[in-house]
């Protein structure tokens, strides 16, 4: 089985779970932070919403410099839940299309993340997809769950029941 075919069911399931989490971010709490060193709920939700969309570029380019010439890249930023979900849906659809077309050869090729021309890391695209996209989304989705709990927002049941929901979230597929 080609790698992309093995990855698509997991991608669909995790993106459905991620969308469920993002759909709960209230506009009224966009600027809320659990600590002065933490990002706001809106910042965290934006970060999560952007990540799936990185897939297509990662599969079709050799590298990305996040601070070309020393200037940090600016990423799109949603200002409310409606914009957030639209950005997430667009990025997820683009990522799924790219994954469906990806070959094992593409996944085996190295991809490099740069910062101001300096290599931050270089590894096979499959490792970038799993580590810097999928696992990264799941990690921050967990953080968002803590933000929800601290704000009495029901935490979705993702891999089993939560204290707020006894039934698991629906999955794509």
N, C-alpha and C positions, 0 to 999 in steps of 0.2 A: 504494500500500500504506500503510495506517495506521502511524504510528510504533510503536505497541505491538507490532504484528505483526513489524516489522523488528527490534525489540529482544529479543523473547522467545527466539529461538534463541541469541543471544549470552548472555543472562541464564542460560539453562539450562546452557550449556557452562561459563561462569565459576563458577556455583554448584557444579557437579559437581567442578570443579578445586579450589575453595575447600574443599569438604567433605573431599576427599582429603587436603588439607594439615592441616585441623583434626583429622582422624582419627589423625594421627601425633603429636599433642601428648601426651607421656607425663605421667601424674599425678605421677610422681616428679620431674619437672623443672618443675613449675608455678611455682615461685618463682625459677627460674634467670634470671639477667640477664647479658648479655655485658659490661656496664659499669655503674657506679653511676648514670650519668645515663639509662640505658635502662630501659624498662618490663620487667617480668618476662615470661617466656614465657606464663604464664597470663593476665596482663593483656592482652598483645598478642592472644592467641587469643580472649579475650572481646571485645575491640574489633572484631576481624574478624567474629566470629559475630553481633554485634548489627547490623551495618550494613545488610544486606539488608532486615531488618525495618523499617527507617526508611522504606522506599518507600511503603507505604500511607498513613502520616501525611503524608508530603511531597506525595502526590497529592491528599489530601483536606482539607488545611489551608492557610492562607495564610502561616503562619509558625510558628517554634518559638523560644522563649526558653530557652536552655540554662542560664541563671542568673537565673531570675525573682526579683526582689527582692534580687538580689545573692547568692543561695544556689545554688551549682552543683547541677544535676540529678544524681540518683543513678540509674545505669543498673543493670539486673539483672546479676548476676555469677555465672557458673558456677564451681563449686569443683573440678571434675574433668572429664575428657574426656567421660564419659557425659552429664553435665549440659550441657556445651558443645555437643555434637552435637544434643541435644534442643532447645536454644535456637536453634541455627542452623537446624535443620530447620523449626521452627515459624515463624521469621522469614522464611525463604526461601519457604515455602508461602504465607504471607500476602502477601509481596511479589509472587509470581507471579500470585496471584489479582488483586491490585490492578493490576498491569501489563496483564493480559489484559482488564481492564475500562476502562483508561485511554483517553481520547480525545485526538486531536491538539490540541483546544482546551485540555484540561487541561495538556498538556505545554507549551503556549505561554504559559500564565499564569505570572506572577512568583511566586516563593516567597522568603521572607526568613528568614534565621537571625539571631537576636538574642542578645545577651548583656547581661543586666541592663537590658533595654529599649533598648539601643543596637544599631543595625543593624551586623551583622558583614558580611553580604553579602546582595544581592537579585539574583536572576536567574531566567530561565525554568526551569520545572520540569525540562525535558529536560536542561538544563545541570547542574542539581543532581543529577539521576539519574546522568548520565554522570560528572560530576566528583567529587561528594561521596559518591556511593555506589559505583558500579562501579569507577572509577579508584582510589578510596580503598581499596577492598577489595584490588584487585590490587597496589597499592603495599605495603600491610602484609603481604600474602601473600608478597611477595618478601622482606621483612624476616624473616618467620617461616622462610623457607628458609635464611637465614643462621644463624638460631638453631639450626636442625636441623643444618646442616653443622658448627657449632662443638660440637655434642653427639653427633656420629656417629649421627644419626638420618637414615635414607635420605631424600634430597630427591626428591620426586616429579617425574616427567617431566610437564611441563605443556604447553609449546608445542613440544616436541621432547624428545629423550632428555636425561636428566640423567646425571651421573657415576655415579649409583646405579641408574638404570633406563634400559634401552635402548629400551623401548617407551613410547610416550606413554600418559598416563592415559586411561581411558575417558571419553567425554563423553556428556552427556545428549542426548536428542533422538531 
